[in-house]
Amino acid sequence: MLFDADARDSAVALRSIAVATRKYGVHRLVCYEMLPTMDAAILCEKRLEEWRRLWKIRLIENVNPEWIDVFDERTGEILDGPADLSRHNR
């Protein structure tokens, strides 16, 4: 989950993402949700932790069936999704 925050909070979020990337072997961003507050993001993440793996896979495949990486490493931009990615590559 990502929290829409100021630069300080964004830096903390990026460090957290880096730690999760190393710990869990994450190499692609295929699904995300912007939430209004850090509390909302934490609550959402705790709920997702309780989900079965199949439910999480279904969630991802509903919004990104091809599991396309929506993070642009060149610019650091997070794209809206697969449709945005095709517009971005033109």
PyMOL commands that set and color helices and strands:
alter all, ss='L'
color gray80, all
select helices_A, chain A and resi 7-24+38-50+53-63+82-88
alter helices_A, ss='H'
color red, helices_A
select strands_A, chain A and resi 2-3+34-35+71-72+77-78
alter strands_A, ss='S'
color yellow, strands_A
deselect
rebuild
show_as cartoon
